[in-house]
Amino acid sequence: MPLGTFDRSPPPFFRQGLPALSKLLLCTALAIFLMAADHRFALTQPLRNAMATALLPVVRVLSLPMQAWDGVGEYFGGVHQAYAKADALQQKLVVQSEQSASAGRLAHENAELRALLGLRPGLQVRSLAAEVLYEAPDPYSHKLFIDRGSRHGVVDGSPVINEAGVLGQVTRTYLMSAEVTLLIDKDAAIPVLNTRTQHRSAAFGGGEENQMELRFVSATDDVQVGDLLTTSGVDGIYPAGLPVAKVTRMDRRGDAGFARIGLQPMAPLGGVHHVLVLEPLEQQQPAHEETPAPPARVAIASAPHPAASRPAAAASRPAASASSKPKGERR
């Protein structure tokens, strides 16, 4: 401060801006506005895609030590298991060879019957192989990430399966990766069909000990422990006939007349490395073909001449006038 002048401003130690409570309220309102705008208009979706694409190499590099450790353990400890699996697969191959012969014959008969009835051929489900990158670290959700995204044709809602059955469904796609929500997640639901009774219902995630639940089933319904549940195919997402879960627990003393039914998913939850992403059925439905209306028939030559129709009209007049007279005037 130059000499001979008076500075009336307070020293820097006493300078303050907005009060702390005002800053808190302002930041809270801004955060709520940004969350609502993102939920409504998906403003941060491009930012998420860019961050996911940029962090994908970093995630792969960080996962290399764990992959190397797992590879060494599988190499030294999996020889005996490989021989056992080879024997089991050999026996299974013999059984499947017989089933394949009968399946080819049934497919040929099915094609002939569809051609005879004029039905369209069955839908061929398109699929895409993918590799599991890592599982989500969130302990309150059950999700994993795969190395296929929107660039490879993966869309939201695509079913994800492996050799054992249905794993889950794609819930969010990025450019080079996608997020898969497993069936045991609390927000997951899938329509199922009981293969024994052919009864349709819905299975939900969020059960105890990484299991599923069959909800809204009456306590008097025919459900037994050991029943196999498959996809029903009525939702337009999952193809029909995919294994989903098996009934492991049955409690008919539920509240409000509903039974408490526990399910064990057919697909394993841990140790999954490769999956198959299916295209939703609703995207494979053929476009509806409208039947063209038949052309209007113009029968000019067969139309009666106006003069020819006069006698018929004149002949009908006395009958109409006679029928309109009251009963008292008839003779």
C-alpha positions, 0 to 999 in steps of 0.5 A: 500500500503506497504511503499517504493513502488509506485502504478501507478493504479488509485484509485477505484473512477476513475476506469471505464469499458466499456462506457455506450453507449457501454454497451447499444448497447451490451445489445440491441444486446443481447436482439434482438438476444435472442428474435429472437432465442426464436421466431425461435427456442422456446428456452424459452418455457421450461422455460415458462412451468416451471415458469407457473407450479411453479407459478400456486399454488401461483396464486390459493392462491392469487385468494382465497380472490376474490373467497371467496368474490364472493362466499359470494356475490353470496350466499346472492344475488342469491337466487331470481335469482336462483328461476327465472332461475329454472322456466325458465329452467323448461319451456325450458326443456319442449320445449327441450323434444319435440326437443329431440324426433324429434332430435332422429328420425332425427338422426336415419334417418340420420344414415340410409341414411348414411348407404344407401349411403355408407358414413362414420359416422359423426365426434364425437367431443371430449371435455374436461371441464375446469375452468377459473383461471383468465383473463390476466391483459394486457389491450391491449389483451383479454385472459384468462387462464384455469386449463387444459394443455398439461398434460390433452390433450389440444393442441394449436388451440383447440376451447373453448366454453361455453353454449352460443357459441364460446369463443375463441381458445387455443393459448399457452399450458403449463403443467397444464394450457393453454392460451385462446385468446378470439374472440374479441382480435385484433389477433383473426379470425374465419370463419363464416356462415350466417344462413339466407343467407348461405353466408360464410365470416370471422369475426375478433376481435379488434372491438369497445367496445369489439365487432367483425367485419365482414370484406371484405364483399361487400356493396351490399351483403345481410347482415341485422342487427340481422343475426346469424353467426355460425361456417362454419367448413371449416377451420378444427378447429371449428365444424360447427354450433356453435353460434359465433356472431350476426350482430348489426351494418351495414354501407354500406358506407365503403371505397373501396366498403366494408361495415362496419359490427359490431358483438356482440359475443354470448358468454358473455365476463365476469363472465365466470367460466367454459368452454369446450375445444374441440379437433380440427377437423383436429385431428379427421379426419380418416387416408386416406385409399388407395385403393389397385390396382387390381392384374394384370390379366395374361391370358396365356392360352388365348394368341394367339400362335405366329404362329397363328398371322403370317397370320393376320400380312401377310394379313395386309401387302398388304393393308398397302403397297397398301395404301402407293402408290401415286395416280398416280401409282394406276390402 
